[in-house]
């Protein structure tokens, strides 16, 4: 027999606490008076000998739980009587168990997970007139134990103590509520979503020996009466969805696309995630990223999105919660990636025209009318800040008289003072001034560009800053414009580097923040989105094209670069 333990640390702590909580004064009185209050035999003896529990006993026996319930392991059982759990109900569950046996692991078998483990908890629990405890069932679900009921289901009989635990009789079978993660498998309209989340690329189960219950040694190996597993899913991690939607102690909402919507989005999004043939694990990346593009931005933590907030906006787990970090990461024009304004407002609110389904840890909103705009999630404007320490790939070099390569320019990081008229006009109020170290040569700087999508049109801008942005006393020579040539390098689908000159001789505006349009509706044949690149495949080289006769007369060879912008083209 196996048991799914979704939350190793949480359940361990919770059970320890609940065990102590369950041992109230009345509980101590109940069990310490004398041994005559302990009924004869084990829990299993009591269940199989009770005619009113024969249907429950038949399911437990068919699934192998007779062995556990007759062992020394301590349980609390909440058994429905035959009056509310018929023989046909039991037979249907046994047939389900047998149909799944051998095809899936026991801890995933729905009869075990959703029925038996939903009626059994580890350790002793009793009720008294003061009971109001939260306990954890074997399937990880929380239940509220009150004087006369468990989670609202009334007791017919309570506190029947046996040698290995406590038996309750309940007036109706306990309802199983799937969590957000489990719900995907319950709704046939969500098959595509379910297959992605449960794909073996991400989803696995790990056996936890320390929390499992050994039952003896057979052929030199430990046999476990109760095997504890933990669910692991990489999609829950911070670099993917940042949401552990299988946790019973958290509350999430999720907008779930129906199969029709999934197919429609996947057909569109796949073209944006074509990678060159030299990318490691290319097939896996091309499978994962368009599907991630669908689901990122669909999950919302209720711990962040409180009732009084969500009428105005709702932030998904992929949003950047801190305002300043959002400004630094995405710029002022794009503060709401993965955040949606007026979510309930028809016709375009992301929570309008969706069907809510209650889950044990939140709600799933099944959507056949998709309202999440790709331009609010992955289909983003890319801003490469020149001052980012990952942005500069290299600067130009020449040999000195000893044959040693020396840089011809030196990057100087400048800050725009908050009293400057240019404050707020320069991105992040920072730029890089590339000061010439050699006066007789042209200079260049190459910037790394990461996370581009394939087959979408980008408008590419180079943004330059004026000398006055950092120095209100800049001289006339310092304020001169410069002449630039810009060359874009990128890969084709075979992984071969391509080069395209975007501007051969463009002049900056000396005293203005200048947005220079280098290319309009430019499409990269392959993506670099999501790749961790030691040598980014996309770069932009910016070179001075100022002649010797122009230097410090009409133009300067000093470059002041604010940022590079790749903005999805709009017709």
Secondary structure in CASP SS format (residue, H / E / C, confidence):
PFRMAT SS
TARGET T0000
AUTHOR 0000-0000-0000
METHOD secondary structure of the structure
MODEL  1
X C 1.00
X E 1.00
X E 1.00
X E 1.00
X C 1.00
X C 1.00
X C 1.00
X H 1.00
X H 1.00
X H 1.00
X H 1.00
X H 1.00
X H 1.00
X H 1.00
X H 1.00
X H 1.00
X H 1.00
X H 1.00
X H 1.00
X H 1.00
X H 1.00
X H 1.00
X C 1.00
X C 1.00
X H 1.00
X H 1.00
X H 1.00
X H 1.00
X H 1.00
X H 1.00
X H 1.00
X H 1.00
X C 1.00
X C 1.00
X H 1.00
X H 1.00
X H 1.00
X C 1.00
X C 1.00
X C 1.00
X C 1.00
X C 1.00
X H 1.00
X H 1.00
X H 1.00
X H 1.00
X H 1.00
X H 1.00
X H 1.00
X C 1.00
X H 1.00
X H 1.00
X H 1.00
X H 1.00
X H 1.00
X H 1.00
X H 1.00
X H 1.00
X H 1.00
X H 1.00
X H 1.00
X H 1.00
X C 1.00
X C 1.00
X H 1.00
X H 1.00
X H 1.00
X H 1.00
X H 1.00
X C 1.00
X C 1.00
X C 1.00
X C 1.00
X C 1.00
X E 1.00
X E 1.00
X E 1.00
X E 1.00
X E 1.00
X E 1.00
X C 1.00
X C 1.00
X C 1.00
X C 1.00
X C 1.00
X C 1.00
X H 1.00
X H 1.00
X H 1.00
X H 1.00
X H 1.00
X H 1.00
X H 1.00
X H 1.00
X H 1.00
X H 1.00
X H 1.00
X H 1.00
X H 1.00
X H 1.00
X E 1.00
X C 1.00
X C 1.00
X E 1.00
X C 1.00
X H 1.00
X H 1.00
X H 1.00
X C 1.00
X H 1.00
X H 1.00
X H 1.00
X H 1.00
X H 1.00
X H 1.00
X H 1.00
X C 1.00
X C 1.00
X C 1.00
X E 1.00
X E 1.00
X E 1.00
X C 1.00
X C 1.00
X C 1.00
X C 1.00
X C 1.00
X C 1.00
X C 1.00
X C 1.00
X C 1.00
X E 1.00
X E 1.00
X E 1.00
X E 1.00
X E 1.00
X E 1.00
X C 1.00
X C 1.00
X C 1.00
X C 1.00
X E 1.00
X E 1.00
X E 1.00
X E 1.00
X E 1.00
X C 1.00
X C 1.00
X E 1.00
X E 1.00
X C 1.00
X C 1.00
X E 1.00
X E 1.00
X E 1.00
X E 1.00
X E 1.00
X E 1.00
X E 1.00
X E 1.00
X E 1.00
X E 1.00
X C 1.00
X C 1.00
X E 1.00
X E 1.00
X E 1.00
X E 1.00
X E 1.00
X E 1.00
X C 1.00
X C 1.00
X C 1.00
X C 1.00
X C 1.00
X C 1.00
X C 1.00
X C 1.00
X C 1.00
X H 1.00
X H 1.00
X H 1.00
X H 1.00
X C 1.00
X C 1.00
X C 1.00
X C 1.00
X H 1.00
X H 1.00
X H 1.00
X H 1.00
X H 1.00
X H 1.00
X H 1.00
X H 1.00
X H 1.00
X H 1.00
X C 1.00
X C 1.00
X C 1.00
X C 1.00
X C 1.00
X E 1.00
X E 1.00
X E 1.00
X E 1.00
X E 1.00
X C 1.00
X H 1.00
X H 1.00
X H 1.00
X C 1.00
X E 1.00
X E 1.00
X E 1.00
X E 1.00
X E 1.00
X E 1.00
X C 1.00
X C 1.00
X E 1.00
X E 1.00
X E 1.00
X E 1.00
X E 1.00
X E 1.00
X E 1.00
X E 1.00
X E 1.00
X E 1.00
X E 1.00
X E 1.00
X E 1.00
X H 1.00
X H 1.00
X H 1.00
X C 1.00
X C 1.00
X C 1.00
X C 1.00
X C 1.00
X C 1.00
X C 1.00
X C 1.00
X C 1.00
X C 1.00
X C 1.00
X C 1.00
X C 1.00
X C 1.00
X C 1.00
X E 1.00
X E 1.00
X E 1.00
X E 1.00
X E 1.00
X E 1.00
X C 1.00
X H 1.00
X H 1.00
X H 1.00
X H 1.00
X H 1.00
X H 1.00
X H 1.00
X H 1.00
X H 1.00
X H 1.00
X H 1.00
X H 1.00
X H 1.00
X H 1.00
X H 1.00
X C 1.00
X C 1.00
X C 1.00
X C 1.00
X C 1.00
X C 1.00
X C 1.00
X C 1.00
X H 1.00
X H 1.00
X H 1.00
X H 1.00
X H 1.00
X H 1.00
X H 1.00
X H 1.00
X H 1.00
X H 1.00
X H 1.00
X H 1.00
X H 1.00
X H 1.00
X C 1.00
X C 1.00
X C 1.00
X E 1.00
X E 1.00
X E 1.00
X C 1.00
X C 1.00
X C 1.00
X C 1.00
X C 1.00
X C 1.00
X C 1.00
X C 1.00
X C 1.00
X C 1.00
X C 1.00
X E 1.00
X E 1.00
X E 1.00
X C 1.00
X C 1.00
X C 1.00
X C 1.00
X C 1.00
X C 1.00
X C 1.00
X H 1.00
X H 1.00
X H 1.00
X H 1.00
X H 1.00
X H 1.00
X H 1.00
X H 1.00
X C 1.00
X H 1.00
X H 1.00
X H 1.00
X C 1.00
X C 1.00
X C 1.00
X C 1.00
X E 1.00
X E 1.00
X E 1.00
X C 1.00
X C 1.00
X C 1.00
X C 1.00
X C 1.00
X C 1.00
X C 1.00
X C 1.00
X C 1.00
X C 1.00
X C 1.00
X C 1.00
X C 1.00
X E 1.00
X E 1.00
X E 1.00
X E 1.00
X E 1.00
X C 1.00
X C 1.00
X E 1.00
X E 1.00
X E 1.00
X E 1.00
X E 1.00
X E 1.00
X C 1.00
X C 1.00
X C 1.00
X C 1.00
X C 1.00
X C 1.00
X H 1.00
X H 1.00
X H 1.00
X C 1.00
X C 1.00
X C 1.00
X C 1.00
X C 1.00
X E 1.00
X E 1.00
X E 1.00
X E 1.00
X C 1.00
X C 1.00
X C 1.00
X C 1.00
X C 1.00
X C 1.00
X E 1.00
X E 1.00
X E 1.00
X E 1.00
X C 1.00
X E 1.00
X E 1.00
X E 1.00
X C 1.00
X C 1.00
X C 1.00
X C 1.00
X C 1.00
X E 1.00
X E 1.00
X E 1.00
X C 1.00
X E 1.00
X E 1.00
X E 1.00
X E 1.00
X E 1.00
X E 1.00
X E 1.00
X C 1.00
X C 1.00
X C 1.00
X C 1.00
X C 1.00
X C 1.00
X C 1.00
X C 1.00
X C 1.00
X C 1.00
X C 1.00
X H 1.00
X H 1.00
X H 1.00
X E 1.00
X E 1.00
X E 1.00
X E 1.00
X E 1.00
X E 1.00
X E 1.00
X C 1.00
X C 1.00
X C 1.00
X C 1.00
X C 1.00
X C 1.00
X C 1.00
X E 1.00
X E 1.00
X E 1.00
X E 1.00
X E 1.00
X E 1.00
X C 1.00
X C 1.00
X C 1.00
X C 1.00
X C 1.00
X C 1.00
X C 1.00
X E 1.00
X E 1.00
X E 1.00
X E 1.00
X E 1.00
X E 1.00
X E 1.00
X E 1.00
X C 1.00
X C 1.00
X H 1.00
X H 1.00
X H 1.00
X C 1.00
X C 1.00
X C 1.00
X C 1.00
X C 1.00
X C 1.00
X C 1.00
X C 1.00
X C 1.00
X C 1.00
X C 1.00
X E 1.00
X C 1.00
X E 1.00
X E 1.00
X E 1.00
X E 1.00
X E 1.00
X E 1.00
X E 1.00
X E 1.00
X E 1.00
X C 1.00
X C 1.00
X C 1.00
X C 1.00
X C 1.00
X E 1.00
X E 1.00
X E 1.00
X E 1.00
X E 1.00
X E 1.00
X E 1.00
X E 1.00
X E 1.00
X E 1.00
X E 1.00
X C 1.00
X C 1.00
X C 1.00
X C 1.00
X C 1.00
X C 1.00
X E 1.00
X E 1.00
X E 1.00
X E 1.00
X E 1.00
X E 1.00
X E 1.00
X E 1.00
X E 1.00
X E 1.00
X C 1.00
X C 1.00
X C 1.00
X C 1.00
X C 1.00
X C 1.00
X C 1.00
X C 1.00
X C 1.00
X C 1.00
X C 1.00
X C 1.00
X C 1.00
X C 1.00
X E 1.00
X E 1.00
X E 1.00
X E 1.00
X E 1.00
X E 1.00
X E 1.00
X C 1.00
X C 1.00
X C 1.00
X C 1.00
X C 1.00
X C 1.00
X E 1.00
X C 1.00
X C 1.00
X C 1.00
X E 1.00
X C 1.00
X C 1.00
X C 1.00
X E 1.00
X E 1.00
X E 1.00
X E 1.00
X E 1.00
X E 1.00
X E 1.00
X E 1.00
X E 1.00
X E 1.00
X C 1.00
X C 1.00
X C 1.00
END
